[in-house]
Amino acid sequence: MIEVLYLPKNTTTVLQPMDQGIIRSFKSHFNKFKFKHIIEQINYGNATIECYKKLTLKDAVLFSYLAWKDVSVDTISKCFHHAKWENRIEEPIMGDHKIKNFEQIIEKLMITDPIKEEEFIDFTYSENDELHELFKTTNYENNDENAILDSSITEDCERNNCITHRDAIKCLFRPQKIFFT
């Protein structure tokens, strides 16, 4: 027998442990590794703006991997406890979401319009919102032209030995198999 229970309204932040501190902790660790990388590049003599421009998807994947490793089991378990998924109720660890020496890091990066640490950590950006706006404002009435354009791009890539999207995605998982197994 399957029993379906509906959750009460306006309780997602209470019931979803990811919102309780896990994401916040992950984001702070991610930013810590990103800042370390940028400061290292600045120490090699690169300009701050150039360091930001040179960040790659590979860097982001590596920062994500390292950040997730740094999210402690204790943080995760206390977030689930706080959501009352078990009988014990403990407050989630909120201390490890701080970036040590945030102000000094911002100063060293020479950012002309710095933001506060809380704003930086809580910043949410969704590429989907941008794509949604783009598709909303773009006219796609002539689908035949788009199909012809897509096929010509694929042919050009094959002729010029370009990397296709499929090949790029396969390459993303290759380092994971090598380094993380």
Helices and strands as residue ranges (DSSP letters): H 12-15, G 17-20, H 22-43, H 48-53, H 57-70, H 73-82, G 95-97, H 102-109, H 117-122, H 127-137, H 143-159, H 165-179
